[in-house]
């Protein structure tokens, strides 16, 4: 009997929460090739930018994206390739960045292939009980198979992601995966990151430069940011990854040049609970919790899903705000991935 897969239903179990201590050390900014023996089930070395591992034990802990390698799930041995941001001395630990959730999804759906994956899949997350047992998520989880149901009734996720904790579909095209349903999950953020005031904007040669007031320290190179309330609406929405240098924040954006101008506005890391770019994506009985000690800057971000549905959102009886400002419960991004995101229906309870 396979306890991970009963009657065709894929369960997330402790066997998915792999952890190893490879030989050698890692140098920040240098590409690393690490051998795993064996390769965990659900590992993804396709290079589709949809799989993270977590580095801890030595140096500053971090999630890092796997960009290649030879490992396939369950193989006796293979490699993974990634580039850490930080340096990690020998005896560092490499592990799942999602408490095994991404691995279970990959095992059930196959690695991402932009063509529906293994459809008609059901994945069940474990109930966590006490708040202290919340499942940590440090790298975004991608639900990448069509007509799939991911259930987490009784599951609390503790998200330390700065961009988004869970993605329905991928971040490339909403037509790649459809009919993805996320149900019952309780989500908390460990991140506290205030936004910053914008003083100036410019777009020159497809590069946007946002100038912020001094003292802005919450945005880091590599972040995805959300911009609001500038005089020119072309800057509004989510952008990135960004590069930060002093009070200048830059990112790529195709478009005609826009002259430098003084303007009001706000910029903050996206820090969303769920980003939906499946067509359609359905989010049911999702709950927000303050148990992580932080606050999501946005909860639902809807990209180019023109049939998105949100039913019965529970904000845990707390005020829907972030650092004294209104929390974006639902943000619809116009044309982020090539179209207009559509209607969102349902009710919010808070």
Buried (B, 14 or more C-beta within 10 A) or exposed (E): EEEBBEEEBBBBBEBBBBEBEBEEBBEEEEEBEBBBEBBBBBBBBBBBBBBBBBBBBBBEBBBBBBBBBBBBBEBEEBBBBBBBBBBBEEEBBBBBBBBBBBBBBBBBBBBBBBEBBBBEBBBBBBEBEEEEEBBBBBBBBBBBBBBBBBBBEEBBBBBBBBBBBBBBBBBBBBBBBBBBBBBBBBBBBBBBBBBBBBBBBBBEEEEBBBBBEEEBEBBBEEBBBBBBBBEBEBBBBBBBEBBBEEBBBBBEBEEEEBEEEEBEBBBBBBBBBBBBBBBBBBBBBBBBBEBBEBBBBBBBBBBBBEBBBBEEBBBEEEEBEBEEEEBBBBBBBEEBBEBEBBEBEBEBEB
